[in-house]
Each structure stands twice: as structure tokens, then as C-alpha cells.
Amino acid sequence: MESMEQKYQKLGDILRSMDKVVVAFSGGVDSAFLLKAALEFLGPDRVLAITADSETYPVREKEEAIALAKELNAPHAVIHTSELDIPGYAENPTNRCYFCKNSLFDHLIPIARERGYAHVVFGAIADDLGEHRPGLQAAHEQGVRAPLLEAGIKKSEIRHMSRQFGLRTWDKPSFACLSSRIPYGEAITALKLSMIDQAEDFIIQLGFRQVRVRQHDNLARIEVPPADLAEMLAVADTVHAKLKEIGYTYVTMDLKGYRSGSLNEVLPAEQQAVHAEAVK
């Protein structure tokens, strides 16, 4: 079994073989670690981080990505995309994530070619193997590489090495695009995404690190980790008032607490693993 150090050196070999890379950079745990490694093994003149800003991307995440790229002294660009412009995306099908990633790569690949970067890379990891990950399918079809996955690096190892390297993302909670808060088959709109973003940002500002506001028509279903349920109840009046102001008619708390991809629970059992929430 390879050690973390051996896997990291393998990652370096993979990156060096690519020469120059564009990193799809969301600012999450995995893409931050990938960017840090690319800068170390290739140097800043051979790396370009690109963040896609769209309706489905939380404002705070964009701001954190910009700040982190600056901390790492990484060449960085923010491009504007719109998943809602993708035919069929707004209808919210169960394979929504495939179209999102495919569109992202459609934007990044031409930029890489125009600027002389040999490859586009993104932060898929070894843990993603064995699950149906639409992003991996889109990447395979478009020739986009996943160096962390190729090196066999797992999430726990990324967090451990990120802490060693002083990356502040080492203990950052996983997040997924805002569309993942809307049940499959319910239309995705810019208004819904904005409401979700505002609601989650408010709750995060109250001190909750992990939160999902699932939107069911005019009802908000708040998920926080089970250990935080009592704390959420303590500020229930404040949260209720703010979310009513944002536009929700009903504000509820899920007593089971936060779990990744809870909207998949309405799917048949054989489909739930297939449609795991795409976290970054």
C-alpha cells in the first residue's frame, strides 16, 4: 500500500508530465489542494486557476476562492457561466450534474488552448470511484484529467496533507452547487437559487459551518449537523424572521440533521447511490 508521501510524489509526476495546466478551481477542499500541488510541482507560470461564477455558485464561495488564489499567489481568472442556459438543465433532471460539468469544460478547454495550456484538470478524487459521478463521465468524454484520482489520493489524505501545508481549506465542510437543494423535477430558477444562497449565507454568518437549505416550493427545510440542532433551535425565531424576509412562507428544521444528498431519499433505493450529491 502506498503512503501519502508516495502518492503525493506520484501526483507530482503526473502534473509534471502535463507541462502546463488549467485548474478548475471552486475553492473547495479538493481543488484547493490540487492547485497548491500544481503550483509546487509546475510553478505559477505554468498554472492557471479558473473559477466559474454562475447562479448555482454561492457568492461566499466565489469570494473565498478569489481570496485563496491570492493567498497562494496563483494566476487566477473568474469566468461567468450560466447553467440555466443549458437546454434541459432548468427542468432539474436526475443527471443534471453531467450537463453542468460538461458545460464547465466547454468553457475551460478553449481558454486553455488559446493560452497555451496543455491540459485542463479538476479535483475528482479516489473516493469518487465506485460511485456514479456524472462529472467523471463528462471529463472522460472531453479529455479532462483528474490528477488526484490518478494518484489514488483520498479525501482524508487530502485533508491531512492540506493541514500540513497550511491550507485553510483542510477542515472546510464539503459543499455542492445550489441546485442540489431543489428536488429533482422541480424547476430551477434564478430566484430560487438566490433565495437559497441568501438563506444559507445568513445561517453561516450565525456561526453554523455546515448547512443546507432545501427548498420545497415555498417551504425551506433547514439541515444542520445533529450536534447543532439544539443551537439552531435557540436561534429559531431569528432564522424564521430572516427567511420569511427572503421570501419563504414556511421555515422548518429537519430533525434528522444534515446528510449529503438528502433529496435523493425520494428516489428508489437502487438509484440513490447513483445520484450521490456532487460535493467539492
NORLIN-V626075 format. One record per residue. N is the residue number from 0. RES is the residue in three letters. PSI is psi as a letter, one per 40 degrees, with the letter a starting at -180 (999 if undefined). OMEGA is omega as a letter, one per 30 degrees, with the letter a starting at -180 (* if undefined). Layout:
# NORLIN-V626075
n->[N,N]
res->[RES,RES]
psi->[PSI,PSI]
omega->[OMEGA,OMEGA]
This chain:
# NORLIN-V626075
n->[0,1,2,3,4,5,6,7,8,9,10,11,12,13,14,15,16,17,18,19,20,21,22,23,24,25,26,27,28,29,30,31,32,33,34,35,36,37,38,39,40,41,42,43,44,45,46,47,48,49,50,51,52,53,54,55,56,57,58,59,60,61,62,63,64,65,66,67,68,69,70,71,72,73,74,75,76,77,78,79,80,81,82,83,84,85,86,87,88,89,90,91,92,93,94,95,96,97,98,99,100,101,102,103,104,105,106,107,108,109,110,111,112,113,114,115,116,117,118,119,120,121,122,123,124,125,126,127,128,129,130,131,132,133,134,135,136,137,138,139,140,141,142,143,144,145,146,147,148,149,150,151,152,153,154,155,156,157,158,159,160,161,162,163,164,165,166,167,168,169,170,171,172,173,174,175,176,177,178,179,180,181,182,183,184,185,186,187,188,189,190,191,192,193,194,195,196,197,198,199,200,201,202,203,204,205,206,207,208,209,210,211,212,213,214,215,216,217,218,219,220,221,222,223,224,225,226,227,228,229,230,231,232,233,234,235,236,237,238,239,240,241,242,243,244,245,246,247,248,249,250,251,252,253,254,255,256,257,258,259,260,261,262,263,264,265,266,267,268,269,270,271,272,273,274,275,276,277,278,279]
res->[MET,GLU,SER,MET,GLU,GLN,LYS,TYR,GLN,LYS,LEU,GLY,ASP,ILE,LEU,ARG,SER,MET,ASP,LYS,VAL,VAL,VAL,ALA,PHE,SER,GLY,GLY,VAL,ASP,SER,ALA,PHE,LEU,LEU,LYS,ALA,ALA,LEU,GLU,PHE,LEU,GLY,PRO,ASP,ARG,VAL,LEU,ALA,ILE,THR,ALA,ASP,SER,GLU,THR,TYR,PRO,VAL,ARG,GLU,LYS,GLU,GLU,ALA,ILE,ALA,LEU,ALA,LYS,GLU,LEU,ASN,ALA,PRO,HIS,ALA,VAL,ILE,HIS,THR,SER,GLU,LEU,ASP,ILE,PRO,GLY,TYR,ALA,GLU,ASN,PRO,THR,ASN,ARG,CYS,TYR,PHE,CYS,LYS,ASN,SER,LEU,PHE,ASP,HIS,LEU,ILE,PRO,ILE,ALA,ARG,GLU,ARG,GLY,TYR,ALA,HIS,VAL,VAL,PHE,GLY,ALA,ILE,ALA,ASP,ASP,LEU,GLY,GLU,HIS,ARG,PRO,GLY,LEU,GLN,ALA,ALA,HIS,GLU,GLN,GLY,VAL,ARG,ALA,PRO,LEU,LEU,GLU,ALA,GLY,ILE,LYS,LYS,SER,GLU,ILE,ARG,HIS,MET,SER,ARG,GLN,PHE,GLY,LEU,ARG,THR,TRP,ASP,LYS,PRO,SER,PHE,ALA,CYS,LEU,SER,SER,ARG,ILE,PRO,TYR,GLY,GLU,ALA,ILE,THR,ALA,LEU,LYS,LEU,SER,MET,ILE,ASP,GLN,ALA,GLU,ASP,PHE,ILE,ILE,GLN,LEU,GLY,PHE,ARG,GLN,VAL,ARG,VAL,ARG,GLN,HIS,ASP,ASN,LEU,ALA,ARG,ILE,GLU,VAL,PRO,PRO,ALA,ASP,LEU,ALA,GLU,MET,LEU,ALA,VAL,ALA,ASP,THR,VAL,HIS,ALA,LYS,LEU,LYS,GLU,ILE,GLY,TYR,THR,TYR,VAL,THR,MET,ASP,LEU,LYS,GLY,TYR,ARG,SER,GLY,SER,LEU,ASN,GLU,VAL,LEU,PRO,ALA,GLU,GLN,GLN,ALA,VAL,HIS,ALA,GLU,ALA,VAL,LYS]
psi->[h,i,i,d,d,d,d,d,d,d,d,d,d,d,d,d,e,e,c,h,i,h,h,h,h,e,e,a,d,d,d,d,d,d,d,d,d,d,d,d,d,d,i,d,e,e,h,h,h,h,h,h,h,a,d,e,h,h,d,d,d,d,d,d,d,d,d,d,d,d,d,e,f,h,h,h,i,h,i,h,i,h,d,e,e,h,h,e,d,e,e,f,i,e,f,d,d,d,d,d,d,d,d,d,d,d,d,d,d,d,d,d,d,d,e,f,h,d,i,h,i,i,f,i,i,d,d,e,i,e,i,h,h,d,d,d,d,d,d,d,d,e,f,h,i,g,d,d,d,d,e,f,h,i,d,d,d,d,d,d,d,d,d,d,e,e,h,e,e,d,f,h,i,i,i,i,i,d,d,e,e,h,i,h,e,h,h,h,i,d,d,d,d,d,d,d,d,d,d,d,d,d,d,d,d,e,e,h,d,h,i,h,h,h,h,g,b,e,h,h,h,h,h,i,i,d,e,e,d,d,d,d,d,d,f,d,d,d,d,d,d,d,d,d,d,d,e,i,d,i,h,i,h,h,e,e,i,h,i,h,f,d,e,e,e,e,i,i,d,e,e,d,d,d,f,i,h,h,i,999]
omega->[a,l,l,a,l,l,a,l,l,l,l,l,a,a,a,l,a,l,l,a,l,a,l,a,l,a,l,a,a,a,l,l,l,l,l,a,l,l,a,a,a,a,a,l,a,a,l,l,l,l,l,a,a,a,a,a,a,a,a,l,l,a,l,l,l,a,a,l,l,l,a,a,a,l,a,l,l,l,a,l,l,l,a,l,a,a,l,a,a,l,l,l,a,l,a,a,l,a,l,a,l,l,l,a,l,l,a,a,l,l,l,a,a,a,l,l,a,a,l,a,l,a,l,a,a,l,a,l,a,l,l,l,a,l,l,l,l,l,l,a,a,l,l,a,l,a,a,l,a,l,l,a,a,a,a,l,l,l,a,a,l,l,l,a,l,l,a,l,a,l,a,l,l,l,l,a,a,l,a,l,a,a,l,l,l,a,l,l,l,l,l,a,l,l,l,a,l,a,a,l,l,a,l,l,l,l,l,a,a,a,l,l,l,a,l,a,a,l,l,l,a,l,l,l,a,a,a,a,a,l,l,l,a,l,a,a,l,a,a,a,a,a,l,l,l,l,l,l,a,l,a,l,l,a,l,l,a,l,a,l,a,l,l,a,l,a,l,a,a,a,a,l,a,a,l,l,a,a,a,*]
